[in-house]
Amino acid sequence: MGVKNRYSDEELMEFKEIILKKLEKAQADYEMYKNSITQGDGNDISDTSPTFKVLEEGAATLSKEEAGKLAQRQQKFIQHLQAALVRIENKTYGVCRETGKLISKERLRAVPHATLSIDAKNSQG
C-alpha cells in the first residue's frame, strides 16, 4: 500500500468524538468565564457594606480582566475546534498545511485542532 494522504472515515469519526467532547467542555468553560465577567452568577459583593466594597473594587476589576482574557482564549479555542470539525467534514482533517503529509495520530489526540505536523511546527522556530 502506498503512502496514506488522508485518514479513513473511521479514524475521522474517532477524532470527531474527541473534538466534540473538548468542544462541549470548552463551551461550558466559556460560559463560566462570561458569567464571571458579567457577574451573572450572583457571587459578588453588591450586598456587603460599602467599606468592603471599596477594598474589593481593585481585586474585582483585576478578576474581571483575567476572566475576560480567559474567555477570549476559550473563544479562540472553540473556533479552532469548530474549524477542525469542518476539516473532518471535508476529509482534509489531519493533513499538515505546510508539508501536506498526515499529522501523527498521537499529536491529533493531544491537540485535535492542530494543522501542522510536529516537524512543520518545529521548523517555524
Backbone as XML, in Angstrom:
<?xml version="1.0"?>
<chain id="A" units="angstrom">
  <residue number="1" name="MET">
    <atom name="N" x="0.841" y="-1.193" z="0.000"/>
    <atom name="CA" x="0.000" y="0.000" z="0.000"/>
    <atom name="C" x="0.873" y="1.239" z="0.000"/>
  </residue>
  <residue number="2" name="GLY">
    <atom name="N" x="0.479" y="2.258" z="-0.722"/>
    <atom name="CA" x="1.245" y="3.493" z="-0.809"/>
    <atom name="C" x="1.095" y="4.340" z="0.441"/>
  </residue>
  <residue number="3" name="VAL">
    <atom name="N" x="1.643" y="5.523" z="0.376"/>
    <atom name="CA" x="1.578" y="6.443" z="1.499"/>
    <atom name="C" x="0.156" y="6.991" z="1.618"/>
  </residue>
  <residue number="4" name="LYS">
    <atom name="N" x="-0.367" y="6.970" z="2.853"/>
    <atom name="CA" x="-1.714" y="7.497" z="3.081"/>
    <atom name="C" x="-1.683" y="9.015" z="2.971"/>
  </residue>
  <residue number="5" name="ASN">
    <atom name="N" x="-2.682" y="9.560" z="2.275"/>
    <atom name="CA" x="-2.735" y="11.021" z="2.181"/>
    <atom name="C" x="-3.915" y="11.605" z="2.955"/>
  </residue>
  <residue number="6" name="ARG">
    <atom name="N" x="-4.711" y="10.728" z="3.599"/>
    <atom name="CA" x="-5.783" y="11.199" z="4.480"/>
    <atom name="C" x="-6.188" y="10.068" z="5.409"/>
  </residue>
  <residue number="7" name="TYR">
    <atom name="N" x="-6.855" y="10.437" z="6.497"/>
    <atom name="CA" x="-7.340" y="9.433" z="7.435"/>
    <atom name="C" x="-8.641" y="8.823" z="6.926"/>
  </residue>
  <residue number="8" name="SER">
    <atom name="N" x="-8.883" y="7.553" z="7.310"/>
    <atom name="CA" x="-10.099" y="6.861" z="6.891"/>
    <atom name="C" x="-11.309" y="7.479" z="7.585"/>
  </residue>
  <residue number="9" name="ASP">
    <atom name="N" x="-12.484" y="7.171" z="7.087"/>
    <atom name="CA" x="-13.716" y="7.691" z="7.692"/>
    <atom name="C" x="-13.839" y="7.243" z="9.151"/>
  </residue>
  <residue number="10" name="GLU">
    <atom name="N" x="-13.424" y="6.008" z="9.445"/>
    <atom name="CA" x="-13.482" y="5.509" z="10.824"/>
    <atom name="C" x="-12.548" y="6.323" z="11.722"/>
  </residue>
  <residue number="11" name="GLU">
    <atom name="N" x="-11.343" y="6.597" z="11.230"/>
    <atom name="CA" x="-10.387" y="7.391" z="12.004"/>
    <atom name="C" x="-10.913" y="8.814" z="12.197"/>
  </residue>
  <residue number="12" name="LEU">
    <atom name="N" x="-11.520" y="9.365" z="11.173"/>
    <atom name="CA" x="-12.081" y="10.711" z="11.271"/>
    <atom name="C" x="-13.199" y="10.762" z="12.309"/>
  </residue>
  <residue number="13" name="MET">
    <atom name="N" x="-14.005" y="9.695" z="12.388"/>
    <atom name="CA" x="-15.078" y="9.643" z="13.384"/>
    <atom name="C" x="-14.501" y="9.614" z="14.804"/>
  </residue>
  <residue number="14" name="GLU">
    <atom name="N" x="-13.390" y="8.896" z="14.979"/>
    <atom name="CA" x="-12.723" y="8.857" z="16.291"/>
    <atom name="C" x="-12.285" y="10.273" z="16.688"/>
  </residue>
  <residue number="15" name="PHE">
    <atom name="N" x="-11.673" y="10.978" z="15.755"/>
    <atom name="CA" x="-11.226" y="12.342" z="16.038"/>
    <atom name="C" x="-12.418" y="13.277" z="16.273"/>
  </residue>
  <residue number="16" name="LYS">
    <atom name="N" x="-13.492" y="13.047" z="15.540"/>
    <atom name="CA" x="-14.684" y="13.885" z="15.705"/>
    <atom name="C" x="-15.232" y="13.753" z="17.123"/>
  </residue>
  <residue number="17" name="GLU">
    <atom name="N" x="-15.252" y="12.523" z="17.645"/>
    <atom name="CA" x="-15.725" y="12.304" z="19.014"/>
    <atom name="C" x="-14.852" y="13.057" z="20.021"/>
  </residue>
  <residue number="18" name="ILE">
    <atom name="N" x="-13.542" y="12.986" z="19.834"/>
    <atom name="CA" x="-12.603" y="13.698" z="20.720"/>
    <atom name="C" x="-12.879" y="15.195" z="20.667"/>
  </residue>
  <residue number="19" name="ILE">
    <atom name="N" x="-13.039" y="15.713" z="19.462"/>
    <atom name="CA" x="-13.253" y="17.156" z="19.286"/>
    <atom name="C" x="-14.584" y="17.583" z="19.902"/>
  </residue>
  <residue number="20" name="LEU">
    <atom name="N" x="-15.632" y="16.798" z="19.690"/>
    <atom name="CA" x="-16.944" y="17.155" z="20.243"/>
    <atom name="C" x="-16.918" y="17.192" z="21.769"/>
  </residue>
  <residue number="21" name="LYS">
    <atom name="N" x="-16.199" y="16.269" z="22.395"/>
    <atom name="CA" x="-16.074" y="16.275" z="23.855"/>
    <atom name="C" x="-15.330" y="17.526" z="24.320"/>
  </residue>
  <residue number="22" name="LYS">
    <atom name="N" x="-14.226" y="17.840" z="23.640"/>
    <atom name="CA" x="-13.455" y="19.030" z="24.006"/>
    <atom name="C" x="-14.267" y="20.299" z="23.765"/>
  </residue>
  <residue number="23" name="LEU">
    <atom name="N" x="-15.037" y="20.313" z="22.695"/>
    <atom name="CA" x="-15.859" y="21.472" z="22.355"/>
    <atom name="C" x="-16.933" y="21.699" z="23.425"/>
  </residue>
  <residue number="24" name="GLU">
    <atom name="N" x="-17.551" y="20.622" z="23.871"/>
    <atom name="CA" x="-18.582" y="20.724" z="24.906"/>
    <atom name="C" x="-18.001" y="21.327" z="26.190"/>
  </residue>
  <residue number="25" name="LYS">
    <atom name="N" x="-16.836" y="20.831" z="26.605"/>
    <atom name="CA" x="-16.185" y="21.342" z="27.811"/>
    <atom name="C" x="-15.748" y="22.795" z="27.608"/>
  </residue>
  <residue number="26" name="ALA">
    <atom name="N" x="-15.199" y="23.105" z="26.442"/>
    <atom name="CA" x="-14.733" y="24.465" z="26.160"/>
    <atom name="C" x="-15.890" y="25.453" z="26.197"/>
  </residue>
  <residue number="27" name="GLN">
    <atom name="N" x="-17.033" y="25.065" z="25.662"/>
    <atom name="CA" x="-18.190" y="25.962" z="25.671"/>
    <atom name="C" x="-18.710" y="26.174" z="27.089"/>
  </residue>
  <residue number="28" name="ALA">
    <atom name="N" x="-18.676" y="25.130" z="27.910"/>
    <atom name="CA" x="-19.097" y="25.268" z="29.311"/>
    <atom name="C" x="-18.138" y="26.200" z="30.058"/>
  </residue>
  <residue number="29" name="ASP">
    <atom name="N" x="-16.839" y="26.034" z="29.816"/>
    <atom name="CA" x="-15.848" y="26.914" z="30.447"/>
    <atom name="C" x="-16.029" y="28.353" z="29.994"/>
  </residue>
  <residue number="30" name="TYR">
    <atom name="N" x="-16.295" y="28.540" z="28.711"/>
    <atom name="CA" x="-16.504" y="29.887" z="28.172"/>
    <atom name="C" x="-17.693" y="30.561" z="28.858"/>
  </residue>
  <residue number="31" name="GLU">
    <atom name="N" x="-18.778" y="29.819" z="29.024"/>
    <atom name="CA" x="-19.963" y="30.366" z="29.692"/>
    <atom name="C" x="-19.640" y="30.754" z="31.135"/>
  </residue>
  <residue number="32" name="MET">
    <atom name="N" x="-18.837" y="29.936" z="31.797"/>
    <atom name="CA" x="-18.449" y="30.228" z="33.167"/>
    <atom name="C" x="-17.649" y="31.536" z="33.226"/>
  </residue>
  <residue number="33" name="TYR">
    <atom name="N" x="-16.683" y="31.692" z="32.320"/>
    <atom name="CA" x="-15.881" y="32.926" z="32.286"/>
    <atom name="C" x="-16.767" y="34.127" z="31.986"/>
  </residue>
  <residue number="34" name="LYS">
    <atom name="N" x="-17.657" y="33.948" z="31.027"/>
    <atom name="CA" x="-18.554" y="35.040" z="30.633"/>
    <atom name="C" x="-19.436" y="35.461" z="31.813"/>
  </residue>
  <residue number="35" name="ASN">
    <atom name="N" x="-19.953" y="34.489" z="32.543"/>
    <atom name="CA" x="-20.778" y="34.788" z="33.708"/>
    <atom name="C" x="-19.989" y="35.502" z="34.797"/>
  </residue>
  <residue number="36" name="SER">
    <atom name="N" x="-18.725" y="35.135" z="34.948"/>
    <atom name="CA" x="-17.937" y="35.792" z="35.984"/>
    <atom name="C" x="-17.625" y="37.240" z="35.601"/>
  </residue>
  <residue number="37" name="ILE">
    <atom name="N" x="-17.581" y="37.525" z="34.312"/>
    <atom name="CA" x="-17.351" y="38.905" z="33.862"/>
    <atom name="C" x="-18.595" y="39.746" z="34.110"/>
  </residue>
  <residue number="38" name="THR">
    <atom name="N" x="-19.738" y="39.203" z="33.750"/>
    <atom name="CA" x="-20.996" y="39.949" z="33.902"/>
    <atom name="C" x="-21.605" y="39.770" z="35.279"/>
  </residue>
  <residue number="39" name="GLN">
    <atom name="N" x="-20.938" y="38.986" z="36.107"/>
    <atom name="CA" x="-21.394" y="38.654" z="37.455"/>
    <atom name="C" x="-22.794" y="38.064" z="37.421"/>
  </residue>
  <residue number="40" name="GLY">
    <atom name="N" x="-23.044" y="37.274" z="36.405"/>
    <atom name="CA" x="-24.327" y="36.608" z="36.265"/>
    <atom name="C" x="-24.525" y="35.491" z="37.277"/>
  </residue>
  <residue number="41" name="ASP">
    <atom name="N" x="-23.438" y="35.094" z="37.938"/>
    <atom name="CA" x="-23.576" y="34.018" z="38.908"/>
    <atom name="C" x="-24.012" y="34.523" z="40.282"/>
  </residue>
  <residue number="42" name="GLY">
    <atom name="N" x="-24.090" y="35.842" z="40.463"/>
    <atom name="CA" x="-24.569" y="36.401" z="41.714"/>
    <atom name="C" x="-23.573" y="36.292" z="42.855"/>
  </residue>
  <residue number="43" name="ASN">
    <atom name="N" x="-22.363" y="35.882" z="42.579"/>
    <atom name="CA" x="-21.368" y="35.717" z="43.618"/>
    <atom name="C" x="-20.477" y="36.959" z="43.679"/>
  </residue>
  <residue number="44" name="ASP">
    <atom name="N" x="-21.058" y="38.080" z="44.094"/>
    <atom name="CA" x="-20.298" y="39.318" z="44.143"/>
    <atom name="C" x="-20.448" y="39.981" z="45.504"/>
  </residue>
  <residue number="45" name="ILE">
    <atom name="N" x="-20.005" y="41.215" z="45.595"/>
    <atom name="CA" x="-20.012" y="41.919" z="46.879"/>
    <atom name="C" x="-21.078" y="43.005" z="46.930"/>
  </residue>
  <residue number="46" name="SER">
    <atom name="N" x="-22.039" y="42.966" z="46.025"/>
    <atom name="CA" x="-23.032" y="44.030" z="45.941"/>
    <atom name="C" x="-23.900" y="44.134" z="47.181"/>
  </residue>
  <residue number="47" name="ASP">
    <atom name="N" x="-23.987" y="43.061" z="47.975"/>
    <atom name="CA" x="-24.838" y="43.104" z="49.155"/>
    <atom name="C" x="-24.049" y="43.303" z="50.450"/>
  </residue>
  <residue number="48" name="THR">
    <atom name="N" x="-22.763" y="43.613" z="50.344"/>
    <atom name="CA" x="-21.960" y="43.841" z="51.542"/>
    <atom name="C" x="-21.835" y="45.330" z="51.811"/>
  </residue>
  <residue number="49" name="SER">
    <atom name="N" x="-21.249" y="45.656" z="52.928"/>
    <atom name="CA" x="-21.154" y="47.071" z="53.310"/>
    <atom name="C" x="-20.226" y="47.832" z="52.366"/>
  </residue>
  <residue number="50" name="PRO">
    <atom name="N" x="-20.401" y="49.158" z="52.252"/>
    <atom name="CA" x="-19.577" y="49.971" z="51.359"/>
    <atom name="C" x="-18.081" y="49.892" z="51.668"/>
  </residue>
  <residue number="51" name="THR">
    <atom name="N" x="-17.711" y="49.687" z="52.918"/>
    <atom name="CA" x="-16.297" y="49.602" z="53.284"/>
    <atom name="C" x="-15.627" y="48.439" z="52.562"/>
  </residue>
  <residue number="52" name="PHE">
    <atom name="N" x="-16.244" y="47.282" z="52.618"/>
    <atom name="CA" x="-15.678" y="46.122" z="51.940"/>
    <atom name="C" x="-15.702" y="46.307" z="50.432"/>
  </residue>
  <residue number="53" name="LYS">
    <atom name="N" x="-16.697" y="46.995" z="49.950"/>
    <atom name="CA" x="-16.829" y="47.226" z="48.512"/>
    <atom name="C" x="-15.637" y="48.011" z="47.985"/>
  </residue>
  <residue number="54" name="VAL">
    <atom name="N" x="-15.224" y="49.041" z="48.719"/>
    <atom name="CA" x="-14.075" y="49.858" z="48.310"/>
    <atom name="C" x="-12.810" y="49.015" z="48.316"/>
  </residue>
  <residue number="55" name="LEU">
    <atom name="N" x="-12.640" y="48.218" z="49.360"/>
    <atom name="CA" x="-11.443" y="47.388" z="49.472"/>
    <atom name="C" x="-11.361" y="46.336" z="48.371"/>
  </residue>
  <residue number="56" name="GLU">
    <atom name="N" x="-12.490" y="45.830" z="47.956"/>
    <atom name="CA" x="-12.524" y="44.751" z="46.981"/>
    <atom name="C" x="-12.603" y="45.226" z="45.537"/>
  </residue>
  <residue number="57" name="GLU">
    <atom name="N" x="-12.815" y="46.509" z="45.331"/>
    <atom name="CA" x="-13.019" y="47.017" z="43.974"/>
    <atom name="C" x="-11.841" y="46.717" z="43.043"/>
  </residue>
  <residue number="58" name="GLY">
    <atom name="N" x="-10.625" y="46.947" z="43.519"/>
    <atom name="CA" x="-9.439" y="46.677" z="42.703"/>
    <atom name="C" x="-9.316" y="45.213" z="42.351"/>
  </residue>
  <residue number="59" name="ALA">
    <atom name="N" x="-9.536" y="44.350" z="43.326"/>
    <atom name="CA" x="-9.445" y="42.907" z="43.092"/>
    <atom name="C" x="-10.527" y="42.452" z="42.124"/>
  </residue>
  <residue number="60" name="ALA">
    <atom name="N" x="-11.708" y="43.021" z="42.241"/>
    <atom name="CA" x="-12.804" y="42.637" z="41.349"/>
    <atom name="C" x="-12.488" y="43.030" z="39.907"/>
  </residue>
  <residue number="61" name="THR">
    <atom name="N" x="-11.900" y="44.218" z="39.730"/>
    <atom name="CA" x="-11.530" y="44.675" z="38.389"/>
    <atom name="C" x="-10.479" y="43.753" z="37.783"/>
  </residue>
  <residue number="62" name="LEU">
    <atom name="N" x="-9.467" y="43.424" z="38.586"/>
    <atom name="CA" x="-8.420" y="42.519" z="38.116"/>
    <atom name="C" x="-9.007" y="41.159" z="37.772"/>
  </residue>
  <residue number="63" name="SER">
    <atom name="N" x="-9.904" y="40.667" z="38.602"/>
    <atom name="CA" x="-10.535" y="39.381" z="38.365"/>
    <atom name="C" x="-11.340" y="39.394" z="37.068"/>
  </residue>
  <residue number="64" name="LYS">
    <atom name="N" x="-12.041" y="40.490" z="36.811"/>
    <atom name="CA" x="-12.816" y="40.608" z="35.570"/>
    <atom name="C" x="-11.896" y="40.631" z="34.352"/>
  </residue>
  <residue number="65" name="GLU">
    <atom name="N" x="-10.769" y="41.333" z="34.478"/>
    <atom name="CA" x="-9.816" y="41.390" z="33.362"/>
    <atom name="C" x="-9.260" y="39.997" z="33.066"/>
  </residue>
  <residue number="66" name="GLU">
    <atom name="N" x="-8.905" y="39.274" z="34.123"/>
    <atom name="CA" x="-8.395" y="37.912" z="33.937"/>
    <atom name="C" x="-9.454" y="37.025" z="33.303"/>
  </residue>
  <residue number="67" name="ALA">
    <atom name="N" x="-10.666" y="37.119" z="33.802"/>
    <atom name="CA" x="-11.760" y="36.313" z="33.245"/>
    <atom name="C" x="-11.991" y="36.679" z="31.784"/>
  </residue>
  <residue number="68" name="GLY">
    <atom name="N" x="-11.854" y="37.955" z="31.454"/>
    <atom name="CA" x="-12.006" y="38.403" z="30.068"/>
    <atom name="C" x="-10.959" y="37.794" z="29.166"/>
  </residue>
  <residue number="69" name="LYS">
    <atom name="N" x="-9.711" y="37.779" z="29.638"/>
    <atom name="CA" x="-8.629" y="37.177" z="28.851"/>
    <atom name="C" x="-8.861" y="35.678" z="28.664"/>
  </residue>
  <residue number="70" name="LEU">
    <atom name="N" x="-9.269" y="35.021" z="29.752"/>
    <atom name="CA" x="-9.539" y="33.583" z="29.662"/>
    <atom name="C" x="-10.708" y="33.303" z="28.713"/>
  </residue>
  <residue number="71" name="ALA">
    <atom name="N" x="-11.730" y="34.148" z="28.772"/>
    <atom name="CA" x="-12.886" y="33.973" z="27.880"/>
    <atom name="C" x="-12.455" y="34.144" z="26.422"/>
  </residue>
  <residue number="72" name="GLN">
    <atom name="N" x="-11.590" y="35.127" z="26.155"/>
    <atom name="CA" x="-11.103" y="35.332" z="24.777"/>
    <atom name="C" x="-10.331" y="34.114" z="24.285"/>
  </residue>
  <residue number="73" name="ARG">
    <atom name="N" x="-9.450" y="33.591" z="25.135"/>
    <atom name="CA" x="-8.672" y="32.404" z="24.757"/>
    <atom name="C" x="-9.596" y="31.221" z="24.506"/>
  </residue>
  <residue number="74" name="GLN">
    <atom name="N" x="-10.611" y="31.081" z="25.360"/>
    <atom name="CA" x="-11.552" y="29.970" z="25.220"/>
    <atom name="C" x="-12.342" y="30.108" z="23.920"/>
  </residue>
  <residue number="75" name="GLN">
    <atom name="N" x="-12.735" y="31.330" z="23.589"/>
    <atom name="CA" x="-13.480" y="31.583" z="22.347"/>
    <atom name="C" x="-12.629" y="31.192" z="21.138"/>
  </residue>
  <residue number="76" name="LYS">
    <atom name="N" x="-11.356" y="31.541" z="21.181"/>
    <atom name="CA" x="-10.441" y="31.205" z="20.085"/>
    <atom name="C" x="-10.278" y="29.680" z="19.972"/>
  </residue>
  <residue number="77" name="PHE">
    <atom name="N" x="-10.174" y="29.017" z="21.127"/>
    <atom name="CA" x="-10.054" y="27.561" z="21.151"/>
    <atom name="C" x="-11.300" y="26.915" z="20.544"/>
  </residue>
  <residue number="78" name="ILE">
    <atom name="N" x="-12.467" y="27.432" z="20.894"/>
    <atom name="CA" x="-13.732" y="26.928" z="20.347"/>
    <atom name="C" x="-13.749" y="27.088" z="18.825"/>
  </residue>
  <residue number="79" name="GLN">
    <atom name="N" x="-13.291" y="28.231" z="18.333"/>
    <atom name="CA" x="-13.259" y="28.467" z="16.885"/>
    <atom name="C" x="-12.319" y="27.476" z="16.196"/>
  </residue>
  <residue number="80" name="HIS">
    <atom name="N" x="-11.175" y="27.189" z="16.817"/>
    <atom name="CA" x="-10.237" y="26.220" z="16.242"/>
    <atom name="C" x="-10.852" y="24.822" z="16.203"/>
  </residue>
  <residue number="81" name="LEU">
    <atom name="N" x="-11.561" y="24.459" z="17.263"/>
    <atom name="CA" x="-12.214" y="23.144" z="17.290"/>
    <atom name="C" x="-13.313" y="23.062" z="16.234"/>
  </residue>
  <residue number="82" name="GLN">
    <atom name="N" x="-14.079" y="24.138" z="16.070"/>
    <atom name="CA" x="-15.128" y="24.146" z="15.045"/>
    <atom name="C" x="-14.525" y="24.057" z="13.648"/>
  </residue>
  <residue number="83" name="ALA">
    <atom name="N" x="-13.397" y="24.716" z="13.439"/>
    <atom name="CA" x="-12.717" y="24.629" z="12.142"/>
    <atom name="C" x="-12.228" y="23.195" z="11.892"/>
  </residue>
  <residue number="84" name="ALA">
    <atom name="N" x="-11.781" y="22.530" z="12.957"/>
    <atom name="CA" x="-11.348" y="21.134" z="12.819"/>
    <atom name="C" x="-12.516" y="20.245" z="12.412"/>
  </residue>
  <residue number="85" name="LEU">
    <atom name="N" x="-13.705" y="20.511" z="12.947"/>
    <atom name="CA" x="-14.897" y="19.741" z="12.553"/>
    <atom name="C" x="-15.211" y="19.945" z="11.073"/>
  </residue>
  <residue number="86" name="VAL">
    <atom name="N" x="-15.021" y="21.151" z="10.585"/>
    <atom name="CA" x="-15.236" y="21.430" z="9.151"/>
    <atom name="C" x="-14.237" y="20.626" z="8.326"/>
  </residue>
  <residue number="87" name="ARG">
    <atom name="N" x="-12.976" y="20.586" z="8.786"/>
    <atom name="CA" x="-11.960" y="19.812" z="8.054"/>
    <atom name="C" x="-12.309" y="18.324" z="8.054"/>
  </residue>
  <residue number="88" name="ILE">
    <atom name="N" x="-12.914" y="17.843" z="9.127"/>
    <atom name="CA" x="-13.345" y="16.436" z="9.150"/>
    <atom name="C" x="-14.416" y="16.219" z="8.092"/>
  </residue>
  <residue number="89" name="GLU">
    <atom name="N" x="-15.376" y="17.123" z="8.029"/>
    <atom name="CA" x="-16.449" y="17.004" z="7.018"/>
    <atom name="C" x="-15.876" y="17.055" z="5.601"/>
  </residue>
  <residue number="90" name="ASN">
    <atom name="N" x="-14.839" y="17.872" z="5.402"/>
    <atom name="CA" x="-14.206" y="17.998" z="4.078"/>
    <atom name="C" x="-13.186" y="16.895" z="3.812"/>
  </residue>
  <residue number="91" name="LYS">
    <atom name="N" x="-12.968" y="16.062" z="4.831"/>
    <atom name="CA" x="-11.994" y="14.965" z="4.753"/>
    <atom name="C" x="-10.566" y="15.464" z="4.528"/>
  </residue>
  <residue number="92" name="THR">
    <atom name="N" x="-10.283" y="16.670" z="5.030"/>
    <atom name="CA" x="-8.919" y="17.209" z="4.960"/>
    <atom name="C" x="-8.295" y="17.258" z="6.348"/>
  </residue>
  <residue number="93" name="TYR">
    <atom name="N" x="-9.017" y="16.756" z="7.343"/>
    <atom name="CA" x="-8.526" y="16.783" z="8.723"/>
    <atom name="C" x="-7.277" y="15.923" z="8.867"/>
  </residue>
  <residue number="94" name="GLY">
    <atom name="N" x="-6.313" y="16.428" z="9.623"/>
    <atom name="CA" x="-5.103" y="15.664" z="9.905"/>
    <atom name="C" x="-4.017" y="15.799" z="8.874"/>
  </residue>
  <residue number="95" name="VAL">
    <atom name="N" x="-4.234" y="16.651" z="7.878"/>
    <atom name="CA" x="-3.217" y="16.879" z="6.844"/>
    <atom name="C" x="-2.486" y="18.173" z="7.185"/>
  </residue>
  <residue number="96" name="CYS">
    <atom name="N" x="-1.158" y="18.094" z="7.286"/>
    <atom name="CA" x="-0.343" y="19.261" z="7.625"/>
    <atom name="C" x="-0.471" y="20.311" z="6.528"/>
  </residue>
  <residue number="97" name="ARG">
    <atom name="N" x="-0.746" y="21.552" z="6.920"/>
    <atom name="CA" x="-0.929" y="22.614" z="5.923"/>
    <atom name="C" x="0.395" y="23.082" z="5.323"/>
  </residue>
  <residue number="98" name="GLU">
    <atom name="N" x="1.515" y="22.683" z="5.919"/>
    <atom name="CA" x="2.830" y="23.047" z="5.380"/>
    <atom name="C" x="3.387" y="21.948" z="4.478"/>
  </residue>
  <residue number="99" name="THR">
    <atom name="N" x="3.368" y="20.721" z="4.989"/>
    <atom name="CA" x="4.018" y="19.625" z="4.262"/>
    <atom name="C" x="3.063" y="18.800" z="3.415"/>
  </residue>
  <residue number="100" name="GLY">
    <atom name="N" x="1.771" y="18.844" z="3.725"/>
    <atom name="CA" x="0.803" y="18.035" z="3.008"/>
    <atom name="C" x="0.779" y="16.586" z="3.457"/>
  </residue>
  <residue number="101" name="LYS">
    <atom name="N" x="1.603" y="16.253" z="4.461"/>
    <atom name="CA" x="1.646" y="14.894" z="4.985"/>
    <atom name="C" x="0.693" y="14.781" z="6.163"/>
  </residue>
  <residue number="102" name="LEU">
    <atom name="N" x="0.392" y="13.534" z="6.544"/>
    <atom name="CA" x="-0.501" y="13.313" z="7.675"/>
    <atom name="C" x="0.177" y="13.708" z="8.988"/>
  </residue>
  <residue number="103" name="ILE">
    <atom name="N" x="-0.590" y="14.373" z="9.836"/>
    <atom name="CA" x="-0.143" y="14.681" z="11.188"/>
    <atom name="C" x="-0.334" y="13.407" z="12.005"/>
  </residue>
  <residue number="104" name="SER">
    <atom name="N" x="0.607" y="13.103" z="12.883"/>
    <atom name="CA" x="0.520" y="11.849" z="13.645"/>
    <atom name="C" x="-0.738" y="11.807" z="14.502"/>
  </residue>
  <residue number="105" name="LYS">
    <atom name="N" x="-1.256" y="10.594" z="14.680"/>
    <atom name="CA" x="-2.465" y="10.406" z="15.489"/>
    <atom name="C" x="-2.228" y="10.861" z="16.925"/>
  </residue>
  <residue number="106" name="GLU">
    <atom name="N" x="-1.019" y="10.607" z="17.426"/>
    <atom name="CA" x="-0.705" y="11.000" z="18.801"/>
    <atom name="C" x="-0.843" y="12.511" z="18.965"/>
  </residue>
  <residue number="107" name="ARG">
    <atom name="N" x="-0.342" y="13.254" z="18.009"/>
    <atom name="CA" x="-0.431" y="14.720" z="18.071"/>
    <atom name="C" x="-1.894" y="15.164" z="17.989"/>
  </residue>
  <residue number="108" name="LEU">
    <atom name="N" x="-2.648" y="14.563" z="17.096"/>
    <atom name="CA" x="-4.050" y="14.954" z="16.936"/>
    <atom name="C" x="-4.889" y="14.590" z="18.160"/>
  </residue>
  <residue number="109" name="ARG">
    <atom name="N" x="-4.523" y="13.519" z="18.828"/>
    <atom name="CA" x="-5.254" y="13.164" z="20.058"/>
    <atom name="C" x="-4.943" y="14.179" z="21.160"/>
  </residue>
  <residue number="110" name="ALA">
    <atom name="N" x="-3.700" y="14.669" z="21.193"/>
    <atom name="CA" x="-3.301" y="15.654" z="22.209"/>
    <atom name="C" x="-3.788" y="17.055" z="21.857"/>
  </residue>
  <residue number="111" name="VAL">
    <atom name="N" x="-3.666" y="17.409" z="20.574"/>
    <atom name="CA" x="-4.061" y="18.745" z="20.088"/>
    <atom name="C" x="-4.963" y="18.535" z="18.869"/>
  </residue>
  <residue number="112" name="PRO">
    <atom name="N" x="-6.251" y="18.249" z="19.100"/>
    <atom name="CA" x="-7.130" y="17.854" z="17.992"/>
    <atom name="C" x="-7.370" y="18.936" z="16.940"/>
  </residue>
  <residue number="113" name="HIS">
    <atom name="N" x="-7.037" y="20.175" z="17.240"/>
    <atom name="CA" x="-7.229" y="21.249" z="16.258"/>
    <atom name="C" x="-5.937" y="21.584" z="15.518"/>
  </residue>
  <residue number="114" name="ALA">
    <atom name="N" x="-4.900" y="20.767" z="15.695"/>
    <atom name="CA" x="-3.601" y="21.019" z="15.056"/>
    <atom name="C" x="-3.724" y="21.018" z="13.534"/>
  </residue>
  <residue number="115" name="THR">
    <atom name="N" x="-3.014" y="21.944" z="12.910"/>
    <atom name="CA" x="-2.975" y="21.992" z="11.443"/>
    <atom name="C" x="-1.544" y="21.805" z="10.930"/>
  </residue>
  <residue number="116" name="LEU">
    <atom name="N" x="-0.605" y="21.644" z="11.858"/>
    <atom name="CA" x="0.799" y="21.441" z="11.494"/>
    <atom name="C" x="1.331" y="20.172" z="12.143"/>
  </residue>
  <residue number="117" name="SER">
    <atom name="N" x="2.174" y="19.458" z="11.410"/>
    <atom name="CA" x="2.862" y="18.309" z="11.996"/>
    <atom name="C" x="3.923" y="18.839" z="12.955"/>
  </residue>
  <residue number="118" name="ILE">
    <atom name="N" x="4.455" y="17.955" z="13.779"/>
    <atom name="CA" x="5.497" y="18.359" z="14.728"/>
    <atom name="C" x="6.697" y="18.944" z="13.966"/>
  </residue>
  <residue number="119" name="ASP">
    <atom name="N" x="7.106" y="18.307" z="12.873"/>
    <atom name="CA" x="8.247" y="18.799" z="12.097"/>
    <atom name="C" x="8.016" y="20.206" z="11.575"/>
  </residue>
  <residue number="120" name="ALA">
    <atom name="N" x="6.829" y="20.432" z="11.018"/>
    <atom name="CA" x="6.496" y="21.750" z="10.473"/>
    <atom name="C" x="6.433" y="22.789" z="11.601"/>
  </residue>
  <residue number="121" name="LYS">
    <atom name="N" x="5.890" y="22.413" z="12.731"/>
    <atom name="CA" x="5.774" y="23.320" z="13.872"/>
    <atom name="C" x="7.170" y="23.688" z="14.390"/>
  </residue>
  <residue number="122" name="ASN">
    <atom name="N" x="8.050" y="22.699" z="14.505"/>
    <atom name="CA" x="9.409" y="22.947" z="14.990"/>
    <atom name="C" x="10.227" y="23.786" z="14.019"/>
  </residue>
  <residue number="123" name="SER">
    <atom name="N" x="9.975" y="23.648" z="12.727"/>
    <atom name="CA" x="10.747" y="24.416" z="11.738"/>
    <atom name="C" x="10.333" y="25.875" z="11.689"/>
  </residue>
  <residue number="124" name="GLN">
    <atom name="N" x="9.172" y="26.193" z="12.297"/>
    <atom name="CA" x="8.736" y="27.590" z="12.349"/>
    <atom name="C" x="9.589" y="28.406" z="13.315"/>
  </residue>
  <residue number="125" name="GLY">
    <atom name="N" x="10.218" y="27.699" z="14.249"/>
    <atom name="CA" x="11.130" y="28.365" z="15.194"/>
    <atom name="C" x="10.463" y="28.951" z="16.300"/>
  </residue>
</chain>
